Amino acid sequence: MNDNNPELPVGYSPVPLGKIANVVTFLEMRERPQETAVDPNAGFTLVRLTAPDLGEYRRLFRLVGEDWMWVSLLELDDDALRAVLADPSVEVYALRDGTRNIGLLQLDFRVAGECELVFFGVVKDAIGKGTGRFLMNEAIANAWARPIERFWLHTCTFDHPAAVAFYQRSGFRPYALMVEVHDDPRLTGLLPRTAAPHIPLLDPPGRAE
């Protein structure tokens, strides 16, 4: 049993109400892999957003990431977010299907010799239609177009269950695991309570609605 809490098995730790916990997997590639073929008639295009409207950026960010607990940039005020997006070492792209934005790609080159795949995803109704592979090919091409030695990312258990396997098929290799505990953004107001229904929502006493 756990000495700190005799009701828990050894190795378990309680997560306080109002908090959420996930396991984060870090992956990297040290050289550009061979490109995986995609349907040339898929009709997708990638458009760089050099000075995105903050409202439109946040809307796309939420459309793509709300159910996967994307919250980091939602915590920034307008000035802080504008500074990130205006940095020449940060590249932001929208994936389009015709005139509709269906995906978001964000690359960060602010560390010399590296590129971080900060945000990568597509809207729910575009999953499983070749969008992920097209977007990943574009991510790899744009990352390695600069003189980098390492392309890396992290994903977590809040993400799509196939995410780690997809990244590994794309040429990334896992190198570290970490556990993250933080406030549940559905309780702080950053995300609606209906977001990420696959993650249990545990209200602290007195906060249930």
KAGIBEL-V602517 format. One record per run of one state. SS is the DSSP state (A for helix, B for strand, O for the rest). FROM is the first residue (numbers start at 1). TO is the last residue. If there is no record, write none. Layout:
{{SS,FROM,TO} {SS,FROM,TO}}
This chain:
{{O,1,1} {B,2,2} {O,3,4} {B,5,5} {O,6,18} {B,19,29} {O,30,43} {B,44,48} {O,49,53} {A,54,68} {O,69,71} {A,72,75} {O,76,77} {A,78,86} {O,87,89} {B,90,97} {O,98,99} {B,100,108} {O,109,113} {B,114,122} {O,123,123} {A,124,126} {O,127,130} {A,131,144} {O,145,149} {B,150,156} {O,157,162} {A,163,169} {O,170,172} {B,173,183} {O,184,184} {A,185,188} {O,189,209}}
